[in-house]
Amino acid sequence: MTESGSSPGARSTDESADLHLSTARGRWVLTATVLGSAMAQLDATVVGIAQPAIGKEFHAQISGLQWVSAGYLLTVAGLILLSGSLCDRFGRRKIFVIGVAWFAVASLICATAPNIDLLIAARGLQGVGGALLTPGSLAILEASFAQGERGRVIGAWSGLGGVATALGPFVGGFLITALSWRLIFLINVPIAAAVIFISLRHVPESKDPNATGYIDIAGSALTVVGLVGISYGLIQGSSGNWTSPVVLGALLIGIVALVSFVVVELRVRAPIVPLDIFKSRQFSATNGVTLLIYGMLGGMFFLLPIELQQVSHYSPTTAGASLLPITFMLFALSSRSGALSARIGPRLQMSVGPLVVALGLALFARIDAGGNYLVEVLPAVLVFGFGLALTVAPLTATAMSSAPRERSGLASAVNNTVARTGSLLAVALLPAVAGITGDSYLHPPVFETGFQHAAFIAAVICAAGGVLAFATIRNGQRPLSPRHVAAPGFKPAVDAPQLRSSADATAE
């Protein structure tokens, strides 16, 4: 395994190609990577909108809906670092194509699932596919295009993917309203078939000739076991079963697995996460802020679509469209926020931004059965979106710039994993802490009260992220490259930091 998880500059000698975007092949390569990564992004986005419909069809408890989201996050968070290593070793196109095919098969199982249990299992399988395809998407572009073309290509990739992300909730909501929630999974199959065909026909293979020897399978396995144990314990325990032997056993297994992960990483010769990277106070603090902020975003965007549909009686289409201003604000402001951070340092924005996000989250608590968009929803969306625009660019750039330059890919991958883990833990725990258990989401007055509590809890924790940043983040780190801050994008479903750069070879 290479230290950064994926080394896009290293290529195989037989198929390496300095492609240009002006050529037909270059455009085909860009198309394949955009469609592949957008497929995984959109699926994460629209599943949140589909939750009420899924719950009603399967008569599911809130814990079942938690697992529909958590199942995907579990395998993505646990395997994405390993996937970068596999891309280097076995070929980026090969792993990308396998990931796309895997994702499509899992999507087909999701679309035809006869019960909530099979849907949850299929979502876990989807996460495996997502973990396999996401690192390869950007690494293929880095390895395939000429040096002078890469900035332009990465910008196009980010922009086109952002358009897909912005349209996802609206299109997904329309499909759910017009036909069925099952179509949001089924539509992945023809998209995946197109990506595979284009990739096999046009995408050059590339791998790192230096990526030989040991692969840290044990570290990845322990990560997954640890996340599964803790998530299962939190979700099942939140139903009032904290003293159950199964819940306590799951939590114990999860904790032991994560402790074992640390021990393994300290001893193996090529760890999937070299723990000495956390010796940087700036890097550790940035990931602490990431855990808090993205955790609360994940928890709230699990609950918000249910609030809008079950309490305010929005259709799935309207619920999806109501969040579009967040994405548009990020498109308009994030690059400027990144440029400002590069000039003045990240501390101010990383301190103030989470406070603005917290205010936006608190404003979401005003949403009630009336659901007036202009009075209740839009002000919260605008404040929240502005706070994200202030925060996301400097947060992601600082996570990468606070590690040694040669480890920027590893730093980005770790930051993405931390964000996914935060979302996973919040989805598992926030509903219970707010009093949302059982089938309470089917009873609007009960859910409304729980959602208000969740919004205030999330606001307090996000504000704590701002305080943590003020206390720990310092300016004056090595200068941030414009490539670290010029390609913003964000998924309202909150899967991971979406500020992409050419260094993000191991993560989405």
Secondary structure, DSSP 4 states (H G I P E B T S, - for coil): --TTS--TT---TTT---B-TTSHHHHHHHHHHHHHHHHHHHHHHHHHHHHHHHHHHHT--HHHHHHHHHHHHHHHHHHHHHHHHHHHHH-HHHHHHHHHHHHHHHHHHHHH-SSHHHHHHHHHHHHHHHHHHHHHHHHHHHHHB-GGGHHHHHHHHHHHHHHHHHHHHHHHHHHHHHT-TTHHHHTHHHHHHHHHHHHHHHPPP---TT--S---HHHHHHHHHHHHHHHHHHHHIIIIITT-HHHHHHHHHHHHHHHHHHHHHHHSSS-SS-GGGGG-HHHHHHHHHHHHHHHHHHHHHHHHHHIIIIIS---HHHHHHHTHHHHHHHHHHHHHHHHHHHHH-SHHHHHHHHHHHHHHHHHHTT--SS--IIIIIHHHHHHHHHHHHHHHHHHHHHHHHTS-GGGHHHHHHHHHHHHHHHHHHHHHHHHHHTT--TTGGGSHHHHHHHHHHHHHHHHHHHHHHHHHHHHH--S-SSPPPGGGTS-----TT--S-----TT-SS--
